[in-house]
Amino acid sequence: EDEPQSFPPHASGFGLIVCGLPLGDDIFVQGSLENVTSKQLSAIHICKDLLLNVSTHSLMTLVRFCLLALPQFWMQSICPRIMAPFLRRFDAAILDVVTAAASLSSPMDAIST
């Protein structure tokens, strides 16, 4: 059986994961968030590549209700000073998906229509 780890493999510093939240020093928390953020962003891009030409409704539903649940949980539980850089990356990935799903050439097209 796999034993639970108290920290992600690429993180350093001191801390542990409690209910999906990294608790510890800044180095540990940021390393943990970076590790999970990279995996989540990869999943968002994979979903976009697989579903964009099949079903944009399914793509948006999957991203909204499955892949954004973790960042939304983090936003409620982790200090904004620590979360801001990670959330900017999520925002950029979601904007990319929405722009592609809506067949817009740029995000500004949605504002002007």
C-alpha positions in Angstrom: 0.0 0.0 0.0 1.0 3.6 -0.6 2.0 5.4 2.6 0.7 9.0 2.9 3.4 11.6 2.5 3.6 14.6 4.8 4.9 16.7 1.9 4.9 16.7 -1.9 8.0 15.2 -3.4 9.3 18.5 -4.7 8.6 20.6 -1.7 11.1 21.6 1.0 10.8 23.3 4.3 8.7 22.0 7.1 5.0 21.2 7.2 2.2 18.8 6.5 -0.9 18.5 4.5 -4.2 18.6 6.5 -7.5 18.0 4.6 -5.7 19.0 1.4 -4.3 22.2 2.8 -0.5 22.7 3.1 0.3 23.9 6.6 3.8 24.9 7.5 6.5 27.5 6.7 6.3 29.6 3.5 8.8 27.4 1.6 6.7 24.3 2.3 3.4 25.9 1.6 4.5 27.5 -1.7 6.3 24.3 -2.8 3.1 22.3 -2.1 0.9 24.7 -3.9 3.3 24.8 -6.9 3.3 21.0 -7.1 -0.5 20.7 -7.1 -1.0 23.8 -9.3 1.2 22.4 -12.0 -0.9 19.1 -12.0 -4.2 21.0 -12.0 -3.1 23.3 -14.9 -1.9 20.3 -16.8 -5.3 18.7 -16.3 -7.1 21.9 -17.5 -5.0 21.9 -20.7 -5.5 18.2 -21.3 -9.3 18.6 -21.0 -9.2 21.6 -23.4 -7.2 19.6 -25.9 -9.5 16.5 -25.7 -12.9 18.2 -25.5 -12.6 21.5 -27.4 -13.6 20.0 -30.7 -16.0 17.5 -29.2 -18.2 19.3 -26.7 -17.5 22.8 -25.4 -20.4 22.4 -23.0 -18.7 19.4 -21.5 -15.4 21.2 -21.4 -16.8 24.1 -19.5 -18.7 21.9 -17.1 -15.7 19.8 -16.3 -13.4 22.7 -15.7 -16.0 24.7 -13.7 -17.2 21.9 -11.4 -14.2 19.6 -11.2 -11.0 21.3 -11.9 -11.7 24.6 -10.1 -12.9 23.0 -6.9 -9.5 22.8 -5.4 -8.4 26.4 -6.1 -11.7 27.6 -4.8 -11.2 25.6 -1.6 -7.7 27.1 -1.3 -9.0 30.6 -1.7 -11.2 30.2 1.3 -8.4 28.7 3.5 -5.0 30.1 2.5 -3.7 33.6 3.0 -4.2 35.8 -0.1 -0.6 36.9 -0.1 0.5 33.3 -0.7 -2.3 32.4 -3.1 -2.2 35.3 -5.5 0.6 34.0 -7.8 -1.0 30.6 -8.1 -4.5 32.1 -8.7 -3.1 34.3 -11.5 -2.0 31.1 -13.3 -5.4 29.5 -12.8 -7.1 32.7 -14.1 -4.9 32.6 -17.3 -5.6 28.9 -17.9 -9.4 29.4 -17.5 -9.4 32.5 -19.7 -7.6 30.5 -22.3 -10.2 27.7 -22.1 -13.1 30.2 -22.3 -11.6 32.1 -25.2 -11.1 28.9 -27.1 -14.6 27.4 -26.2 -16.3 30.7 -27.3 -14.3 30.8 -30.5 -12.9 34.2 -29.7 -9.6 35.4 -31.2 -8.8 37.2 -27.9 -10.3 37.7 -24.5 -11.1 41.3 -25.4 -13.6 40.1 -28.0 -15.9 38.9 -25.2 -16.0 42.4 -23.8 -16.6 44.2 -27.0 -19.6 42.0 -28.1 
